[in-house]
Amino acid sequence: MKQPFTMFSIGLFLASTGIAMGVDSKSTPRPVPLTRPEMKEYLEDMKARKPRIPLPELTAEDKEKLGERGAGYEARLRYHYLPAGEARAGGGGTGTARPGGGAVGFGGGRDNDPDMTLSNKFKVELFWIVSRTNNCQYCLGHQESKLLAAGMAEDEIAALDSDWSAFPQAEQSAFAFARKFTFEPHQLRDADFDQLRKDYTDLQILEMILSMAGNNSINRWKEGAGIPQSQNGGGFGRRPEAGQTSTTQPASTPQVPETYLTPTAARFQTKVTRVAPLAIDQKSGEPTRRTVFQRPALESREEAKRALAAAHQRTPRLPLVDESKAREVLPENWPQGSLPQWVRLLANFPNSAKGRISSIRAAEERGDLSPLLKAQVSWIIARQDRAWYAAGLAEKRLRELGQSDDQIYQLDGDWKEFTPTERSLFTVAQRLAATPVILTDDNVDEAVKLTGPRDVVQLISYITNCASFDRITEAAGLALEN
């Protein structure tokens, strides 16, 4: 018997139609802008976004500790609700936040690693693709600012959304991979990697995957917590006029206001995005602004068990470092025994591996969420993503915590056997991990009401790690250890 996951998908699709019908936006996903002018309007509107998580009043001690950071919502969110190490990690408004624990974070790409050869501009383009796919308008604004700083003009950024023919074929292949990796990670196949290998080495593909996993993580942090857009517009005052190819302007040129509402060239005014997933109206055949999330029904228990068994027999798609070399990047307190494949995968980039590995461990070991809740959330998200390596690890943890087969597979169902508090947290996890924007204000409000803001913020942080881990380990096709 198939599990009723399609009801979740259909419910989200129907609920998302409510925006055009005047339904309270707290209960509906944010709509998808179709064209570049629309997108700019949405980016500007994000400056007035109401944060989702309530904050306590700042005490004199808080003000002294936070200093200038005390004026920022995100810095205070971390300070009040995340464990000390996480609260100090990142928090910047340009995508430097590293939710999920540790000083580096799982998907960060800012490391000075000689084996990382992709240009920063190219990885920012991929971040833009990821954010447009996820409808994370906060991150879109900041990545556009970074693309401007890298020398891209308005028309080039517009083409990134609607006309990939303006880019080399190698980049077009990477853009298509980024979109699939983000929206349909369960659909990645060997053929997708064969296509990339025409232009990129295996280490470059792994570098892309790690970078984009971090992008997906940041999207979920910003959207989950409802971070408002920066009032300065993310540097859009440096944007050249449509048709110009440089951000350099004569000294006598008046400063452009810091706004996202800048001119768009005529040829891009009505071009519809080819990046954001779109729902098509069945009567008119035209694209709508409804948020789309499509995943098949979850497999039955028997089918899932067969998929987990098959994951033990897989051959990884990407290279793994020998155990002896991988041990050189491990924290000193790493346990003895055979190393898991995810560790050997990350060790391909030794300068960043130690921080990434420590971050993953910290996400499991630190904070106020119970080990059982973390394992349950890991299972729910991994099953949704068809991330069989991650699902196998979650199943192992659940069994170590005393969960029976029936209790584990109840997580695939309607959750009626769980408490209202558990159901509210599972809903946040499932929706935020699926496609960030489908998590509604009401979903977060309910969880905060039942558990308090600290647990919800830590859950959001934990979800960012799960979404990254799922995508990396399943894209790499790692084999489950016995």
C-alpha positions in Angstrom: 0.0 0.0 0.0 1.4 3.4 -1.0 1.7 6.0 1.8 -0.5 9.1 1.5 2.2 11.5 0.5 0.4 12.6 -2.6 -2.2 14.3 -0.3 0.6 16.5 1.0 1.6 17.4 -2.5 -1.9 18.1 -3.7 -2.8 20.1 -0.6 0.1 22.4 -1.1 -0.7 22.9 -4.7 -4.3 23.8 -4.0 -3.5 26.0 -1.0 -1.0 28.0 -3.2 -3.9 29.1 -5.4 -5.2 31.2 -2.6 -3.0 34.2 -3.1 -4.7 35.2 -6.3 -8.0 34.7 -4.5 -7.3 37.1 -1.6 -6.7 34.4 1.0 -4.6 35.4 4.0 -1.0 35.0 2.9 -0.1 33.6 6.4 -1.7 30.4 5.3 -0.5 30.2 1.8 3.0 29.9 0.1 4.4 33.0 -1.5 3.6 33.2 -5.2 6.3 32.7 -7.9 7.2 35.8 -10.0 7.0 34.9 -13.7 9.1 37.7 -15.2 12.1 39.8 -14.3 10.1 43.0 -13.5 7.8 41.0 -11.3 10.8 39.4 -9.5 12.3 42.8 -8.8 9.0 43.9 -7.2 9.0 40.8 -5.0 12.6 41.4 -4.0 11.7 45.0 -3.0 8.6 43.9 -1.1 10.8 41.5 1.0 12.2 44.6 2.8 8.9 44.9 4.6 8.7 41.2 5.5 7.5 40.4 9.0 10.0 38.0 10.7 8.4 34.7 11.8 10.2 34.1 15.1 9.4 36.4 18.1 12.4 37.9 19.9 12.6 38.8 23.6 13.5 42.4 24.6 17.2 43.2 24.7 18.6 43.5 28.2 21.5 45.7 29.0 23.7 42.6 29.2 22.5 41.5 25.7 23.3 44.9 24.2 26.8 44.8 25.7 27.4 41.4 24.3 25.9 42.0 20.9 27.2 45.5 20.2 26.3 46.7 16.8 24.9 43.3 15.9 22.1 44.0 18.4 20.2 46.0 15.7 20.0 43.0 13.3 17.1 40.5 13.5 19.2 37.5 12.3 22.1 38.1 14.7 19.6 38.3 17.6 17.8 35.2 16.5 21.1 33.3 16.6 22.1 34.9 19.9 18.9 34.1 21.7 18.0 30.6 20.4 21.0 28.8 18.9 23.8 27.1 20.9 26.8 29.3 21.4 28.9 27.8 18.6 26.1 28.2 16.1 25.1 31.6 17.2 28.7 32.8 16.4 28.8 31.1 13.0 28.0 33.4 10.1 24.9 35.4 10.2 25.8 37.8 7.4 23.3 39.0 5.0 25.1 38.0 1.8 24.9 34.3 2.1 27.6 33.8 4.7 25.3 32.5 7.3 26.2 28.9 8.2 23.1 27.4 9.9 23.2 24.0 11.3 26.2 24.1 13.6 29.9 24.4 13.5 32.2 27.2 12.4 32.2 26.2 8.7 28.9 24.5 7.9 28.3 21.6 5.5 27.9 23.3 2.2 30.1 26.4 2.6 32.3 27.2 -0.4 34.5 30.0 1.0 37.4 27.8 1.8 40.9 28.4 0.4 41.3 24.9 -1.0 43.8 24.4 -3.9 41.7 21.5 -5.2 38.7 23.8 -5.6 39.0 25.3 -9.2 35.6 26.7 -10.0 35.4 30.5 -10.2 33.5 32.4 -7.5 31.4 34.1 -10.2 30.3 30.7 -11.6 29.4 29.4 -8.1 27.4 32.6 -7.5 25.5 32.0 -10.7 24.7 28.5 -9.4 23.5 30.1 -6.1 21.2 32.3 -8.1 19.8 29.3 -10.0 19.3 27.4 -6.7 17.6 30.4 -5.1 15.3 31.1 -8.1 14.3 27.4 -8.1 13.5 27.6 -4.4 11.8 31.0 -4.7 14.0 32.3 -2.0 13.8 36.0 -2.8 16.1 37.0 0.1 19.0 35.0 -1.3 18.2 36.0 -4.9 18.7 39.7 -4.0 22.0 39.1 -2.4 23.3 36.9 -5.2 22.4 39.5 -7.8 24.4 42.0 -5.8 27.4 39.6 -5.8 27.0 39.0 -9.6 27.1 42.8 -10.1 30.3 43.0 -8.1 31.7 40.2 -10.3 31.1 42.3 -13.4 27.8 40.9 -14.7 25.4 43.4 -16.3 21.6 43.6 -15.9 20.9 41.9 -19.2 23.3 39.0 -18.3 21.4 38.4 -15.0 18.1 38.6 -16.8 19.4 36.0 -19.3 20.3 33.7 -16.4 16.5 33.5 -15.7 15.1 33.2 -19.2 17.7 32.8 -22.0 20.5 30.3 -21.2 21.7 30.5 -24.9 23.7 33.6 -23.8 26.0 31.3 -21.8 28.5 28.7 -22.8 27.2 25.1 -23.3 29.2 23.9 -20.3 27.5 26.4 -18.0 24.1 25.6 -19.4 24.6 22.0 -18.4 25.6 23.1 -14.9 22.6 25.3 -14.6 20.3 22.4 -15.6 22.0 20.2 -13.0 21.7 22.9 -10.3 17.9 23.2 -10.9 17.4 19.4 -10.8 19.7 19.0 -7.8 17.6 21.6 -6.0 14.0 20.8 -7.0 14.1 17.1 -7.9 17.1 15.6 -6.2 15.3 12.2 -6.3 15.5 12.4 -10.2 19.3 12.6 -10.5 20.6 9.8 -12.7 24.0 8.6 -14.0 23.2 10.4 -17.3 23.2 13.8 -15.5 26.7 13.2 -14.4 27.8 11.9 -17.8 26.6 15.2 -19.3 28.6 17.2 -16.7 31.7 15.1 -17.3 31.9 16.4 -20.9 33.1 19.7 -19.4 34.0 19.2 -15.7 36.2 16.8 -13.7 34.7 14.7 -10.9 36.3 17.0 -8.3 34.7 20.0 -10.0 31.3 18.3 -10.0 31.8 17.5 -6.3 32.7 21.2 -5.7 29.5 22.2 -7.4 27.5 19.8 -5.3 29.0 21.0 -2.0 28.5 24.6 -3.0 24.9 24.1 -4.1 24.1 22.0 -1.0 25.2 25.0 1.0 23.0 27.3 -1.1 20.0 25.1 -0.4 20.9 25.1 3.2 21.0 28.9 3.4 17.7 29.2 1.4 16.0 27.1 4.1 17.5 29.1 6.9 16.4 32.5 5.5 12.9 31.3 4.5 12.3 29.2 7.6 13.0 32.0 10.0 11.5 34.7 7.7 14.5 36.9 7.5 13.6 40.3 6.1 15.5 41.7 3.1 18.2 44.2 3.8 17.0 47.8 3.5 20.0 48.8 1.5 18.8 46.6 -1.4 21.8 44.4 -1.3 24.0 46.9 -3.3 21.6 47.5 -6.1 22.7 51.1 -6.2 25.7 49.8 -8.2 23.5 48.3 -10.9 24.1 49.6 -14.4 21.2 50.7 -16.6 19.7 48.0 -18.8 21.9 47.4 -21.8 25.1 48.6 -20.1 27.9 46.1 -19.6 29.8 47.8 -16.7 28.9 49.1 -13.3 31.5 51.9 -13.6 29.8 55.3 -13.9 31.3 58.8 -14.2 31.9 60.6 -10.9 29.3 63.2 -11.9 26.6 60.5 -12.3 24.0 60.8 -9.5 23.9 57.8 -7.2 21.1 55.3 -8.0 18.8 54.7 -5.0 19.3 51.5 -3.2 16.3 49.6 -4.7 15.6 46.5 -6.6 13.1 48.4 -8.9 15.6 49.1 -11.7 15.0 49.2 -15.4 14.7 46.0 -17.4 15.5 45.8 -21.1 12.5 45.6 -23.4 13.4 42.1 -24.6 13.3 40.7 -21.0 10.1 42.6 -19.9 7.7 39.7 -20.6 10.0 36.7 -20.8 8.9 34.0 -18.4 11.4 32.3 -16.2 12.8 29.0 -17.3 14.3 28.4 -13.8 11.5 28.6 -11.3 9.2 25.5 -11.3 5.8 26.6 -12.7 2.2 25.4 -12.6 0.4 25.6 -15.9 -3.3 26.6 -15.9 -5.2 23.6 -17.5 -7.7 25.8 -19.3 -5.5 28.6 -20.7 -2.3 26.7 -21.0 -0.5 29.7 -19.5 1.9 29.6 -16.5 0.5 30.7 -13.2 2.2 32.1 -10.1 1.2 29.1 -7.9 3.9 27.5 -5.9 4.8 24.0 -7.2 6.0 21.0 -5.2 5.8 17.6 -6.9 7.0 14.4 -5.4 5.5 10.9 -6.0 3.8 9.0 -3.2 6.1 7.4 -0.7 7.0 3.8 -1.4 5.4 1.1 0.8 7.4 -0.3 3.6 8.4 -3.3 1.5 9.5 -1.1 -1.4 11.5 1.2 1.0 13.2 -1.8 2.5 14.3 -3.0 -1.0 15.6 0.4 -1.8 17.6 0.5 1.4 19.0 -2.9 0.7 20.0 -1.8 -2.8 21.8 1.2 -1.4 24.2 -1.2 0.3 25.3 -2.5 -3.1 25.8 0.8 -4.9 29.1 2.0 -6.4 29.6 5.8 -5.6 29.5 8.1 -8.6 32.2 10.4 -7.2 35.7 9.5 -5.9 36.3 8.6 -2.2 39.6 9.3 -0.4 41.5 6.3 1.1 40.7 5.9 4.8 44.3 6.6 5.8 44.4 9.9 4.0 40.8 10.8 5.2 41.9 10.3 8.8 44.3 13.2 8.5 41.4 15.7 8.3 39.3 14.2 11.1 38.8 15.8 14.5 41.0 14.4 17.2 38.1 12.7 19.1 36.8 10.8 16.0 36.0 7.2 17.0 38.0 4.3 15.8 36.7 1.9 13.2 35.9 2.0 9.5 35.1 5.5 8.2 31.7 6.2 6.6 31.7 7.0 2.9 30.4 10.6 3.5 33.6 11.4 5.4 35.8 10.0 2.7 33.8 12.0 0.1 34.3 15.3 1.9 38.0 14.5 2.4 38.6 15.2 -1.3 38.9 18.9 -0.2 41.1 18.6 2.9 41.2 22.3 3.8 37.4 22.4 4.3 36.7 18.8 5.3 37.6 19.1 8.9 35.2 21.9 9.5 32.4 20.3 7.4 32.7 17.0 9.2 32.7 18.7 12.6 29.7 20.7 11.6 27.7 17.5 10.8 28.6 16.0 14.1 27.8 19.1 16.0 24.3 19.2 14.4 23.6 15.8 15.9 25.2 16.3 19.3 24.5 19.9 20.3 21.4 21.9 21.1 18.1 21.3 22.9 16.3 19.0 20.4 16.1 15.4 21.6 18.1 12.7 19.7 14.8 11.0 18.9 13.2 14.1 17.3 16.4 14.6 15.2 16.4 11.0 14.0 12.6 11.2 13.2 13.1 14.5 11.2 16.1 13.0 9.4 14.0 10.0 8.4 11.0 12.1 7.2 13.2 14.4 5.1 15.4 11.6 3.7 12.3 9.6 2.7 10.8 12.6 1.0 14.1 13.2 -0.9 14.6 9.5 -1.7 18.0 10.0 -0.1 18.6 6.3 0.7 22.0 6.7 2.3 20.7 9.4 4.7 17.5 7.3 5.3 19.6 4.3 6.2 21.6 6.3 8.7 18.4 7.7 10.2 16.9 4.2 10.4 20.0 3.0 12.3 19.8 5.9 14.8 16.0 5.2 15.3 16.6 1.6 16.0 19.5 2.4 18.5 16.9 4.7 20.2 14.6 1.7 20.7 12.2 2.4 17.8 10.4 -0.5 16.3 9.8 -1.1 12.6 6.2 0.0 13.0 7.2 3.2 14.8 9.7 4.1 12.1 7.3 3.6 9.2 4.5 5.5 11.1 6.6 8.5 10.2 5.7 7.9 6.5 2.0 8.1 7.2 -0.5 10.7 8.5 1.1 11.1 11.9 -2.2 10.5 13.7 -0.3 8.5 16.4 1.9 11.4 17.3 1.1 14.4 19.6 0.0 17.8 18.2 3.4 19.1 19.1 5.2 16.4 17.2 3.0 16.9 14.2 3.7 20.6 14.2 7.4 20.0 14.1 7.2 17.3 11.5 5.2 19.6 9.3 7.8 22.4 9.6 10.5 19.8 8.7 8.7 18.2 5.8 7.7 21.4 4.1 10.8 23.5 4.7 13.0 20.6 3.4 10.8 20.1 0.4 10.8 23.5 -1.2 11.5 26.3 1.3 8.8 28.7 0.3 5.9 26.2 0.8 6.4 26.5 4.6 3.8 29.1 5.6 3.7 31.6 8.5 0.9 29.6 10.0 3.0 26.4 10.0 5.7 28.2 12.0 3.3 30.0 14.3 1.7 26.7 15.3 5.1 25.1 16.1 6.2 28.2 18.1 2.9 28.2 20.0 3.3 24.5 21.0 7.1 24.3 21.6 8.5 27.8 21.9 10.8 29.8 19.6 14.0 28.2 20.7 13.1 24.7 19.6 11.7 25.9 16.3 14.8 27.9 15.5 17.0 24.9 16.3 14.8 22.7 14.3 15.1 25.0 11.3 18.8 25.0 11.7 18.8 21.2 11.9 16.7 20.9 8.7 19.2 22.9 6.8 21.8 20.2 7.5 19.4 17.4 6.5 18.6 19.0 3.2 22.3 19.5 2.4 23.3 16.0 3.6 20.6 14.3 1.6 21.5 16.1 -1.6 25.2 15.5 -1.3 25.2 11.8 -0.3 22.5 10.8 -2.8 23.9 12.8 -5.7 27.3 11.0 -5.0 25.4 7.7 -4.8 27.1 6.6 -1.6 26.8 3.0 -0.5 25.3 2.3 2.9 27.7 0.8 5.3 26.8 -2.4 7.1 
